[in-house]
């Protein structure tokens, strides 16, 4: 409910702000993270990555003109305990020595009831596939009201098999749920 209220406040503010065109935002690396959730032996486990870079253009009046280009440091993966994290970095899963990053580039942004639907290409473990994610632009309650600081909350799911991440099929489920929380500062 709080997220919806903050999102509504951001939307109402932007309608009254009268911005014209996309505005560049830079990434707050320390505050941003990518969480992912997977099934391990029937248990839901949370893992995380660090966002290493983001190039974002945001048009809060017409989100269709917004773009998102995010690089995730797969070598920063944390997944459950230390043994699971080591396995996650190994060749059977993310092969982080060979593929130290993942990359998402939006190709289309369409407004929806809660924010926007973002379609783009995700490259993970050297495999590029189209994915569609849901995005909500938010603002912390204590952030400036000029939208100079935004939070982009992005959610979705991918099949690990689609990205050739097929290790431990008897233990790890195929669907990986994503939850990006990207903190942005207007340049």
Buried (B, 14 or more C-beta within 10 A) or exposed (E): EEEEEBBEBBBEBBEEEEBEEBBEBBBBBEBBBBBBBBBBEEEEBEBEBBBBBBBBBBBBBBBEEBBBBBBBBBBBBBBBEEEBBEBBBBEBBBBBEEBBBBBBBBEEBEEEEBBBBBEBEBBBBEEEEEBEBBBBBBBEEEBEEEBBBBBBBBBBBBEBEBBEBEBBEEEBBBEBBBBBBBBBBBE
